[in-house]
């Protein structure tokens, strides 16, 4: 099992018995002479990549959180800030150097082991260790990004989700409206009796250009707001996911996670989820203080322009990534109750979109869901992935990260 930054949530690691290989020293970045691509070592991570390229006039597709692995993210598809313009992280793979379980090394691209190239773009953790990858890079364009953070009280919930649904209708998020994240969480400086609603927006461009998109949100009375313009590489500190923020700290805690993918927010569902949170604030404040109910959204124009059959990643029409995250001390007495709450929220999200098969973004999955939720409830996809396993990893050595086959 390869290891880089260690931010995966999956419980399938619990079955691990073997050799763990730390890729941290494979951290080189080499921009190619034509300025259209770069090679990234298997140990590179988002913050490192973003800063290195930015200083040289480039950007690429990465995850949003600055602490997570570049290639680990991409092997599971890879949502992120730049995807509206350039697609997912995996959409920008050009070729990958892979070590297979038998010790052989292969270069995988659109003409060499092209069948595996398809599989690495969305289910790549199952086949080998990627020691380096060549990816597209792009000239940096927007020198400054506009951010706007709001905290709203719960009585504004319907107005908030009506405005979000209007902004993101049918997946047609404005190209430069790169990110919108919302979280139900406790903030006792605002209220000790109910969760607040924190929403963070990032716009790829200056404030003057961005402001028309915020008219509906500015009209909703907030308990707190903060906005400004920053260089792209300084933006993470304004949205609370830099390497120094709590989101990126992992030592000494257990993170209990459930996830779901949505196309539209169901207002009845969101109201009920918030109501249940408020009830837990009254009945068990320690539990409530440790829970975060996260709503992620990104611009996705380039994601939707890619042929969905051209990669193993199956859920391009998930316009919102949902996550319940409970953060507890190891062996906490709250663990069982937190898991009960986490599954309750996931079930409510899925019940709020009848007719869609439940799915979980494989990079966020907790490991209990199963291959149909990670890799698509479409028979030909799973059959093709199982065929690749039989060909490239016949002894199923790489089976510890949300495996295609047990």
C-alpha positions, 0 to 999 in steps of 0.5 A, a space after each residue: 500500500 502506497 502512502 503519501 499525505 494520509 488524509 483518506 477516511 476509508 475503514 478498508 485500511 483496517 484489513 491491511 497486512 503487508 508493506 506500506 511504502 511512503 512516497 513523501 520523498 518522490 516530491 519533484 516537479 519538472 515543467 516541460 520545455 513547451 510549458 504545456 505539461 509538467 511531471 509530478 512525483 508521487 509524493 507531491 501535494 496540493 499546496 506544494 504544487 500550487 505554489 511551485 507552479 504559481 511562482 512560475 506563471 502556471 496552474 494545474 488541477 488539484 484538490 482544494 485542501 492544500 494538505 492532500 496528495 496530488 496524485 492520490 486525489 487524481 487517482 480517484 477522479 479529483 474535484 477542485 478549484 480549477 475544474 470549471 475551466 480544466 476538468 478534474 485532476 484525472 482529466 489532465 493526466 497525460 501519462 503515469 509511471 506505475 509499479 505493479 505488484 509483481 515489481 515490473 514498471 510500466 508507462 501508462 498513457 493513451 497509446 501504451 496500456 491504454 486500457 489501464 489508463 482508463 482505469 487509473 482515472 477514477 479507480 487508480 488506487 486498485 492497480 499499482 503505485 504511481 511514482 510520477 505522472 505527467 499532467 497538463 498545466 496552464 498559464 495562470 490567468 486571474 491574478 486575484 481571486 475574490 472570496 466571500 464568507 457568510 455566517 447565517 442563522 438557521 432561520 435563513 436556511 430556505 433563502 440560502 438554499 433557494 439562492 444556491 439552487 438558483 446559482 447552480 441550476 442543472 449544473 450550470 454554475 458560472 465558469 468563474 464561480 469556482 467554489 461554494 462550500 457550506 457547513 452546518 456546525 456549532 459556533 458558540 460565539 453566534 449561538 449556543 442553542 443551534 448550529 450556524 450555516 457557514 458558506 464560503 464562495 471563491 470567484 476566479 477574478 476581481 471583486 467588481 466582476 464577481 459582485 453581481 453573482 452575490 446579490 441574492 446572498 447579500 440580501 440574506 441577513 447574515 450574522 457575520 461576513 468577510 470578503 476580499 481579494 487575494 492571490 490564488 495561493 493565499 486564498 486557502 487561509 481565507 476559506 479555512 483549508 490551508 495546511 495550517 488550518 484544523 481541516 488539515 490536522 489529523 493527529 490524535 483524532 478519529 474522523 467518522 464520515 458519510 458521503 453522498 452526491 447530489 444534483 440539487 438541494 432538497 430544501 425539505 431535506 436540508 431543513 430536517 437535517 438542520 432541525 435534527 442537528 438543533 435537537 442534538 445541541 439540546 440533548 448532547 452538546 458534546 456530540 453536536 460540537 464535534 459534528 460538521 455537515 458539509 456541502 461542497 460545490 464547484 464550477 463544472 463546465 469542463 467536467 461535463 464536457 468530457 465524455 463520461 465513458 472515457 474514464 473510470 470516474 462515474 459521477 460527473 453529474 454530481 453537482 454537489 458533494 456532501 459529507 457528514 464528518 464527526 471528529 472525536 478523540 480516539 475511543 470516545 464514548 460518543 462514537 456509536 452515537 456519532 455513527 448513528 447520526 452520520 448514517 442518518 444524514 446520509 440516508 436523508 440526503 439520498 432519500 431527498 433525491 428519489 430515483 438516483 442510485 446512492 453514490 459516494 465520491 471514492 476519495 471521501 468514502 468511509 469504506 462501508 459503502 461498496 463498489 457500486 457506490 464508489 465506481 458506479 452502479 453500471 454493470 459494464 463499468 464494474 465488469 471492465 474494472 474487474 477485468 483490469 484487476 485480473 490482468 494487472 493485479 491478478 493476486 489482488 495485492 492492491 486491495 486496501 483502498 475501497 477495493 474493486 474486489 475484496 
